[in-house]
Amino acid sequence: MVSGAQVRGARAMLRLTVSELAERSSVAPNTVVRVVAEKPVNTGTLSAFQQVLEAAGVIFMPENGEGPGVRLRKAASPANSNGKD
């Protein structure tokens, strides 16, 4: 399950406001604030955030001894990248 810190980092990387993440996740904005502040929320809420953020291009990395992480998926390269039409 993702952590509040991961949600906070993912939201920052995507430049999503609290309101934007709340709307996309179908939750109240104060629920986003609770999550990023590491306050208790139900697992369904965390799952909704994870699904929305992954769909937007975030990869959540599990704990590996250094702590959990988050990064952006590599952008897809253009279909015709050789400069010719």
Buried (B, 14 or more C-beta within 10 A) or exposed (E): EBBBBBBBBBBEBBEBEBEBBBBBBEBEBEBBEBBBEEEEBEEEBBEBBBEBBBEBBBEBEEEEEEEBBBEEEEEEEEEEEEEEE
